[in-house]
Amino acid sequence: MTEPKALLRINPGGDPAIWIFHDRLGDEGVCGLAVARGGQAPETGTLLVSLDAFTQRVMYELFAESHKLYETSTSLLALGALRPGDTAIDIGAHVGYFSLLFRLAVGAAGSVIAFEPMPDTYRRLLRNVLVNRFTNVLPLPLAVAEHPGSAAFHLHPQNEGESSLLDNPGGECAYVQVTSLDDLFRDGLPVRPRLLKIDAEGVELSILRGARQWFERHAPDVVICEINRQVLAKGNVTEPDIRSFFESRGYRCALINVEDRVTCRNLRGARHYRYLSPDEFVDDDFEYVFNLMCVRAGCGLYPADQL
């Protein structure tokens, strides 16, 4: 396979192969991804980001200055789990980084459903879908929680990526429509989702409680769920609460590597992830936000203890 020019290969020797590139478009940054399988020509997608917004600027700086993927291990694990034709669901899609990655992984025959309630961020997500002409990515301007309805969505004044349904005293808010996965997917989906990603700034357990019936019928093979202890504590939720939801349904939970930080002791040298025993939790003194990868029993994905 000929390596695309001006692209930086992230996983030499890996299949699917992934490259990144970056550019500027006026006052916007461009974060680009290219994915290829089995020696075929790569498919490319671009993400337009605002350099005035904190999380979007971090994404661009990782691509342009550090020459890295955003959340490298999480990105590579998602890419490795997805196959052409799969369905992936992105809750808390932000401006579409993971939705873009998922779409490149599932190809034209697959589908991606992306939820993003924050109005400004949703508009940029929608623009990114349209710019890439991805007709099989469905961006929905909805929050997800235990019960459908409407709610105040609290906007973080310094970091748009930390906006949430949880109260943020003194901050601005926008009123948004809320759905639950049980309500939205009550009639099911054409295929079992391969991957569900949840990044909802503290309401992850509420989302899971609103998906109990759906998990009984169409449990995703892999769920990547953010754990932000400080924010979860606002709703009296802990890591064990979230772990219990998955482990009681036959999932194994793994800690995903946190790049560019002091790796917590629980990873024990594993490169991308390490499974945790049911009574083992991430170190109390590890304060940074991290992701769990929960793998459904019998799905055949990531059978090894670590990678």
Secondary structure by P-SEA (a helix, b strand, c coil): ccccccccccccccccbbbbbbbbcccbbbbbbbbbccccbbbbbbbbbbcccaaaaaaaaaacccccccaaaaaaaaaaaccccbbbbbccccccaaaaaaaaaacccbbbbbbbccaaaaaaaaaaaaaaccccbbbbcccccccbbbbbbbbcccccccccccccccbbbbbbbbbbccccccccccccccbbbbbcccaaaaaaaacccccccccccbbbbbbbaaaaaaacccaaaaaaaaaaabbbbbbcccccccccccccccccbbbbcccccccccccccbbbbbbcccccccccccc
